[in-house]
């Protein structure tokens, strides 16, 4: 059994990106998915390179090989939404606020708990990465760094600071969604940069080893974004901030 060369793997990945986007955007909605020979001709690639690309798309839930029936496109319910590529293609095909809301609801279940764990688990190096991300956000406010990249760097640094491999593996998926959601929520607020002080509260709680405070501060961040999206989805319904955005607890409050 031969191992694919780096060049072949890169070629397969490129084909995956093109075919994946085409499948998700409905390019094959009214026609059958091409057979291996046709794909090899279309991309001027070897059949082994195409075969590997099809395997990767199958692993993402977009395709299914059926004995004697060829390869078929799966219904959307079978697509792996935990795959960053699939999520990106879905958000790119036609910006979907409901999809982004669903993903932010998942973030609400992940990131506050991650912040709490980071508060008791972060190493000195991992804390330094969080501090560095905060400084980048301040620099972005001065026009010296990228506001989107610095914001993403902060959320990734918190996930990695948990020391938990499962949380760390959420970085790419959450980064993918943040590239769409951050600009949206900032535009809803009429700002170009997310609140640095709100992010700083999360960081300070982590540095202080305050798990409850870190969880509450991160929950406020994500809940605020969720509330903005929900309000934007129903512009004719008067928003009730007390329901869509949790108030940030004061120093005297405790969280349940």
RAVENDA-V640858 format. One record per pair of residues at least 12 apart in sequence whose C-alpha atoms are under 10 Angstrom apart, sorted by the first residue. I is the first residue (numbers start at 1). J is the second residue. D is the distance in Angstrom with one decimal. If there is no record, write none. Layout:
BEGIN
I/J/D + I/J/D
END
This chain:
BEGIN
4/48/8.7 + 4/49/8.3 + 4/52/9.2 + 5/49/9.9 + 7/49/9.7 + 8/45/9.0 + 8/46/8.9 + 8/48/8.6 + 8/49/6.0 + 8/50/9.4 + 8/52/9.1 + 9/49/7.4 + 9/52/8.2 + 9/53/8.7 + 10/49/9.3 + 11/43/9.4 + 11/45/8.0 + 11/46/9.8 + 11/49/6.9 + 11/50/8.7 + 11/52/9.7 + 11/53/8.6 + 12/45/8.8 + 12/46/9.8 + 12/48/9.0 + 12/49/5.4 + 12/50/6.4 + 12/51/8.4 + 12/52/6.3 + 12/53/4.9 + 12/54/8.6 + 12/55/9.8 + 12/56/8.7 + 13/49/9.2 + 13/50/9.7 + 13/52/8.8 + 13/53/6.6 + 13/56/8.4 + 13/57/9.9 + 14/43/9.9 + 14/53/8.5 + 15/39/9.3 + 15/43/7.5 + 15/45/9.3 + 15/49/8.7 + 15/50/7.5 + 15/52/9.5 + 15/53/6.3 + 15/54/8.8 + 15/57/9.8 + 16/50/8.8 + 16/52/9.0 + 16/53/5.3 + 16/54/7.4 + 16/55/9.4 + 16/56/7.1 + 16/57/6.5 + 16/85/9.5 + 17/53/9.1 + 17/57/9.2 + 17/85/7.9 + 17/86/9.6 + 17/89/8.9 + 18/43/10.0 + 19/33/10.0 + 19/39/9.7 + 19/53/8.7 + 19/54/8.9 + 19/57/8.3 + 19/62/9.9 + 20/53/9.6 + 20/54/9.6 + 20/56/9.7 + 20/57/6.9 + 20/60/9.2 + 20/62/7.6 + 20/63/9.6 + 20/85/8.1 + 20/86/7.5 + 20/89/7.3 + 20/90/9.8 + 21/85/8.8 + 21/86/8.3 + 21/88/8.9 + 21/89/5.5 + 21/90/8.1 + 21/92/8.5 + 21/93/7.7 + 22/89/8.8 + 22/93/9.1 + 23/57/9.7 + 23/62/7.5 + 23/63/9.1 + 23/73/7.6 + 23/74/9.5 + 23/89/9.1 + 23/90/10.0 + 24/62/8.2 + 24/73/9.6 + 24/76/8.3 + 24/79/9.5 + 24/86/8.0 + 24/87/9.8 + 24/88/9.9 + 24/89/6.4 + 24/90/6.3 + 24/91/9.7 + 24/92/9.3 + 24/93/7.1 + 25/89/7.7 + 25/90/7.6 + 25/91/10.0 + 25/92/8.5 + 25/93/5.3 + 25/94/8.2 + 26/93/8.9 + 28/72/10.0 + 28/73/8.2 + 29/73/8.7 + 32/70/9.6 + 32/71/8.6 + 32/72/7.3 + 32/73/8.2 + 33/63/9.1 + 33/70/8.7 + 33/71/6.7 + 33/72/6.2 + 33/73/6.9 + 34/70/9.1 + 34/71/8.0 + 34/72/9.1 + 35/50/9.9 + 35/51/9.9 + 35/70/7.2 + 35/71/7.3 + 35/72/9.8 + 36/48/9.2 + 36/49/9.9 + 36/50/6.7 + 36/51/6.8 + 36/54/8.6 + 36/70/9.3 + 36/71/9.1 + 37/50/8.7 + 37/51/9.7 + 38/50/9.7 + 39/51/9.1 + 39/54/9.7 + 54/71/8.8 + 57/73/9.7 + 57/79/9.7 + 57/86/9.5 + 58/71/9.2 + 58/72/9.6 + 58/73/9.0 + 58/74/8.9 + 58/79/9.3 + 58/80/9.9 + 59/79/9.2 + 59/80/8.3 + 59/83/9.7 + 60/78/8.8 + 60/79/6.3 + 60/80/5.3 + 60/81/8.4 + 60/82/8.9 + 60/83/6.8 + 60/84/9.7 + 60/85/8.6 + 60/86/7.3 + 61/73/8.8 + 61/74/6.8 + 61/75/8.9 + 61/76/8.6 + 61/77/9.0 + 61/78/5.6 + 61/79/4.4 + 61/80/5.4 + 61/81/9.0 + 61/83/9.4 + 61/86/9.0 + 62/74/5.2 + 62/75/7.7 + 62/76/7.6 + 62/77/9.6 + 62/78/7.2 + 62/79/5.4 + 62/80/7.8 + 62/86/8.6 + 63/75/8.9 + 63/78/9.1 + 63/79/8.7 + 64/78/9.9 + 76/90/10.0 + 81/103/9.3 + 81/173/9.1 + 82/103/9.8 + 82/170/8.8 + 82/172/9.9 + 82/173/6.9 + 82/174/9.6 + 83/170/9.9 + 83/172/8.9 + 83/173/6.8 + 83/176/9.7 + 84/170/9.4 + 84/171/9.6 + 84/172/6.5 + 84/173/4.8 + 84/174/8.1 + 84/175/8.5 + 84/176/6.1 + 84/177/8.3 + 85/172/9.6 + 85/173/8.5 + 85/176/8.2 + 86/173/9.8 + 86/176/9.9 + 87/99/9.1 + 87/100/9.5 + 87/103/9.4 + 87/173/7.9 + 87/174/9.9 + 87/176/7.4 + 87/177/7.5 + 88/173/9.0 + 88/176/6.3 + 88/177/7.3 + 88/179/9.3 + 88/180/8.9 + 91/176/9.4 + 91/177/8.3 + 91/180/7.8 + 92/180/9.0 + 95/180/8.6 + 96/180/9.9 + 97/180/9.7 + 97/181/8.9 + 97/184/9.2 + 97/229/7.1 + 97/230/8.6 + 97/232/8.5 + 97/233/7.0 + 98/229/8.5 + 98/230/8.4 + 98/233/7.6 + 99/177/9.8 + 100/177/7.2 + 100/178/9.2 + 100/180/8.1 + 100/181/7.0 + 100/184/10.0 + 100/226/8.9 + 100/229/8.2 + 101/181/9.0 + 101/225/9.0 + 101/226/6.4 + 101/227/9.1 + 101/228/9.7 + 101/229/6.5 + 101/230/7.2 + 101/233/9.2 + 102/226/9.1 + 103/173/9.8 + 103/174/8.7 + 103/177/7.6 + 103/178/9.9 + 103/181/9.8 + 103/226/9.5 + 104/174/9.1 + 104/177/8.4 + 104/178/9.2 + 104/181/8.6 + 104/222/7.2 + 104/223/8.3 + 104/225/7.8 + 104/226/6.2 + 104/227/9.9 + 104/229/9.2 + 105/222/8.5 + 105/223/8.4 + 105/225/9.9 + 105/226/7.2 + 106/174/9.7 + 106/222/9.9 + 107/170/9.7 + 107/174/7.7 + 107/177/9.8 + 107/219/9.2 + 107/222/7.1 + 107/223/9.2 + 107/226/9.5 + 108/218/8.6 + 108/219/6.5 + 108/220/9.2 + 108/221/9.2 + 108/222/6.0 + 108/223/6.8 + 108/225/9.9 + 108/226/8.6 + 109/219/8.8 + 109/222/9.6 + 110/159/9.1 + 110/167/7.9 + 110/170/8.9 + 110/174/10.0 + 110/218/10.0 + 110/219/9.5 + 111/155/8.2 + 111/156/9.9 + 111/158/8.2 + 111/159/7.3 + 111/167/8.7 + 111/170/9.7 + 111/174/9.6 + 111/214/10.0 + 111/215/8.0 + 111/218/6.7 + 111/219/7.4 + 111/221/9.6 + 111/222/8.0 + 112/158/9.8 + 112/159/9.8 + 112/202/9.4 + 112/211/9.5 + 112/212/9.3 + 112/213/9.8 + 112/214/7.2 + 112/215/4.4 + 112/216/6.9 + 112/217/7.7 + 112/218/5.0 + 112/219/5.1 + 112/220/8.7 + 112/221/9.1 + 112/222/8.3 + 113/159/9.5 + 113/162/9.3 + 113/167/9.6 + 113/211/8.8 + 113/212/9.3 + 113/214/8.7 + 113/215/6.0 + 113/216/9.3 + 113/218/8.6 + 113/219/8.7 + 114/155/9.8 + 114/158/7.0 + 114/159/5.9 + 114/160/8.8 + 114/161/8.3 + 114/162/6.1 + 114/163/9.6 + 114/164/8.8 + 114/167/7.0 + 114/168/9.4 + 114/211/9.5 + 114/214/8.9 + 114/215/7.7 + 114/218/8.9 + 115/155/9.3 + 115/157/10.0 + 115/158/6.1 + 115/159/7.2 + 115/160/9.9 + 115/161/8.2 + 115/162/7.3 + 115/202/7.4 + 115/203/8.6 + 115/205/8.8 + 115/206/7.0 + 115/210/9.6 + 115/211/7.2 + 115/212/9.0 + 115/213/9.0 + 115/214/5.4 + 115/215/5.4 + 115/216/8.9 + 115/217/8.6 + 115/218/6.7 + 115/219/9.1 + 116/158/9.5 + 116/162/8.3 + 116/202/9.4 + 116/205/8.8 + 116/206/7.4 + 116/209/8.6 + 116/210/7.5 + 116/211/4.1 + 116/212/6.2 + 116/213/7.7 + 116/214/5.3 + 116/215/4.8 + 116/216/8.5 + 116/217/9.6 + 116/218/8.8 + 117/158/9.2 + 117/159/9.0 + 117/161/8.1 + 117/162/5.3 + 117/163/8.3 + 117/164/8.7 + 117/167/10.0 + 117/206/8.7 + 117/209/9.3 + 117/210/9.6 + 117/211/6.6 + 117/212/9.6 + 117/214/8.8 + 117/215/8.5 + 118/157/9.5 + 118/158/6.5 + 118/159/7.5 + 118/160/8.1 + 118/161/5.1 + 118/162/4.2 + 118/163/7.4 + 118/164/9.1 + 118/203/9.6 + 118/205/9.6 + 118/206/6.3 + 118/207/8.9 + 118/209/8.2 + 118/210/9.4 + 118/211/7.7 + 118/214/8.4 + 118/215/9.5 + 119/158/9.2 + 119/161/8.3 + 119/162/7.8 + 119/202/9.3 + 119/203/8.8 + 119/204/9.3 + 119/205/6.9 + 119/206/4.0 + 119/207/6.5 + 119/208/7.2 + 119/209/4.5 + 119/210/5.9 + 119/211/5.1 + 119/212/8.7 + 119/213/9.0 + 119/214/6.8 + 119/215/8.9 + 120/161/9.4 + 120/162/8.1 + 120/163/9.9 + 120/206/7.5 + 120/207/9.0 + 120/208/9.0 + 120/209/5.5 + 120/210/7.6 + 120/211/6.6 + 121/161/6.9 + 121/162/5.7 + 121/163/6.4 + 121/164/9.0 + 121/206/9.1 + 121/209/8.5 + 121/211/9.8 + 122/157/10.0 + 122/158/8.6 + 122/159/9.9 + 122/160/8.4 + 122/161/4.7 + 122/162/5.9 + 122/163/6.8 + 122/206/7.9 + 122/207/8.4 + 122/209/8.9 + 123/161/7.1 + 123/162/8.9 + 123/163/8.3 + 123/207/9.9 + 124/161/9.5 + 124/207/9.3 + 125/161/8.8 + 126/157/7.0 + 126/158/8.1 + 126/159/9.8 + 126/160/7.3 + 126/161/5.2 + 126/162/8.7 + 126/163/8.8 + 127/157/8.1 + 127/158/8.3 + 127/160/9.8 + 127/161/6.9 + 127/203/8.3 + 127/204/9.9 + 127/206/7.9 + 127/207/6.8 + 128/157/9.2 + 128/161/9.7 + 128/207/9.5 + 129/153/8.6 + 129/154/8.0 + 129/156/9.4 + 129/157/6.0 + 129/158/8.5 + 129/160/9.3 + 129/161/8.5 + 130/153/8.0 + 130/154/5.8 + 130/155/8.4 + 130/156/8.7 + 130/157/5.4 + 130/158/6.5 + 130/159/9.8 + 130/160/9.5 + 130/161/8.1 + 130/199/9.9 + 130/200/9.5 + 130/202/9.7 + 130/203/6.7 + 130/204/9.7 + 130/206/9.2 + 130/207/9.2 + 131/154/8.3 + 131/157/9.1 + 131/200/8.7 + 131/203/7.1 + 131/204/9.0 + 131/207/9.1 + 132/150/9.1 + 132/153/8.8 + 132/154/8.2 + 132/157/9.2 + 133/149/9.1 + 133/150/5.8 + 133/151/7.3 + 133/152/8.5 + 133/153/5.7 + 133/154/4.9 + 133/155/8.7 + 133/156/9.3 + 133/157/7.6 + 133/158/9.7 + 133/199/9.7 + 133/200/9.9 + 133/203/9.6 + 134/150/7.5 + 134/151/8.1 + 134/153/8.7 + 134/154/6.6 + 134/196/7.3 + 134/197/9.2 + 134/199/7.4 + 134/200/6.7 + 134/203/8.0 + 135/150/8.5 + 135/154/9.7 + 135/196/9.3 + 135/200/9.6 + 136/149/8.7 + 136/150/5.5 + 136/151/8.3 + 136/153/8.7 + 136/154/8.9 + 136/196/9.9 + 137/149/8.7 + 137/150/5.3 + 137/151/6.5 + 137/152/9.8 + 137/153/9.2 + 137/154/8.5 + 137/193/8.2 + 137/194/8.6 + 137/195/9.1 + 137/196/6.5 + 137/197/9.9 + 137/199/9.2 + 137/200/9.7 + 138/150/9.0 + 138/193/9.7 + 138/195/9.9 + 138/196/7.0 + 138/197/9.6 + 140/192/9.8 + 140/193/7.9 + 140/196/9.9 + 141/192/8.7 + 141/193/6.9 + 141/194/9.4 + 141/195/9.9 + 141/196/8.7 + 146/193/9.5 + 147/182/9.5 + 147/183/9.6 + 147/192/7.7 + 147/193/5.9 + 147/194/8.0 + 148/178/8.4 + 148/179/7.2 + 148/180/9.8 + 148/182/7.1 + 148/183/7.7 + 148/192/9.3 + 148/193/7.8 + 148/194/8.9 + 149/175/9.3 + 149/178/9.7 + 149/179/8.6 + 150/193/9.8 + 151/175/9.6 + 151/178/8.7 + 151/179/9.6 + 151/182/8.3 + 151/193/8.5 + 151/194/7.6 + 151/195/9.8 + 151/196/8.9 + 151/199/8.8 + 152/171/9.1 + 152/172/10.0 + 152/174/8.5 + 152/175/6.1 + 152/176/9.3 + 152/177/9.9 + 152/178/6.8 + 152/179/7.9 + 152/182/8.8 + 153/171/9.5 + 153/175/8.6 + 154/199/8.1 + 154/200/9.8 + 154/202/10.0 + 154/203/8.9 + 155/171/7.9 + 155/174/8.3 + 155/175/8.1 + 155/178/9.3 + 155/199/9.2 + 155/218/9.6 + 156/168/7.8 + 156/169/9.7 + 156/170/8.4 + 156/171/5.4 + 156/172/8.3 + 156/174/8.1 + 156/175/7.4 + 157/171/8.6 + 158/171/9.4 + 158/202/9.1 + 158/203/8.3 + 158/206/8.8 + 158/218/9.9 + 159/171/6.8 + 159/174/9.8 + 161/206/9.4 + 181/225/8.2 + 181/226/9.5 + 181/229/8.7 + 182/194/7.7 + 182/225/8.3 + 184/225/9.1 + 184/228/9.0 + 184/229/8.1 + 184/232/9.7 + 185/224/9.0 + 185/225/6.0 + 185/226/8.6 + 185/227/9.4 + 185/228/6.3 + 185/229/6.8 + 185/232/9.3 + 186/225/8.8 + 186/228/9.2 + 187/228/9.9 + 188/225/9.4 + 188/228/6.7 + 188/229/8.1 + 188/231/9.3 + 188/232/7.6 + 189/225/9.6 + 189/228/7.9 + 194/221/9.5 + 194/225/9.9 + 195/221/9.0 + 198/217/7.2 + 198/218/8.4 + 198/220/8.3 + 198/221/6.8 + 198/248/9.3 + 199/217/7.8 + 199/218/7.7 + 199/220/9.8 + 199/221/7.5 + 200/217/9.1 + 201/213/8.4 + 201/214/7.5 + 201/216/9.5 + 201/217/6.2 + 201/218/8.4 + 201/221/9.8 + 202/214/5.0 + 202/215/7.7 + 202/216/8.2 + 202/217/5.1 + 202/218/5.8 + 202/219/9.3 + 202/220/9.5 + 202/221/8.8 + 203/217/8.9 + 203/218/9.2 + 204/217/9.7 + 205/217/8.1 + 205/218/9.9 + 212/254/7.9 + 212/255/6.6 + 212/256/8.6 + 213/248/10.0 + 213/249/8.6 + 213/250/9.8 + 213/251/8.8 + 213/253/9.7 + 213/254/8.4 + 213/255/8.0 + 215/255/8.8 + 216/246/9.4 + 216/247/9.7 + 216/248/7.3 + 216/249/7.3 + 216/254/9.2 + 216/255/7.0 + 216/256/9.5 + 217/247/9.9 + 217/248/6.8 + 217/249/8.1 + 218/248/9.7 + 219/245/9.6 + 219/246/8.2 + 219/247/10.0 + 219/248/8.8 + 220/245/7.2 + 220/246/6.1 + 220/247/7.1 + 220/248/6.0 + 220/249/8.9 + 221/245/9.0 + 221/246/9.3 + 221/248/9.0 + 222/245/9.0 + 222/246/9.8 + 223/243/10.0 + 223/244/7.2 + 223/245/5.5 + 223/246/6.6 + 223/247/9.5 + 224/241/9.1 + 224/244/7.2 + 224/245/5.0 + 224/246/7.3 + 224/247/9.1 + 224/248/9.9 + 225/244/9.2 + 225/245/8.2 + 226/244/7.3 + 226/245/7.7 + 227/239/8.7 + 227/240/9.2 + 227/241/7.5 + 227/242/9.7 + 227/243/8.2 + 227/244/4.4 + 227/245/5.5 + 227/246/9.0 + 228/241/9.3 + 228/244/7.8 + 228/245/8.3 + 229/244/9.5 + 230/244/7.6 + 231/244/8.2
END
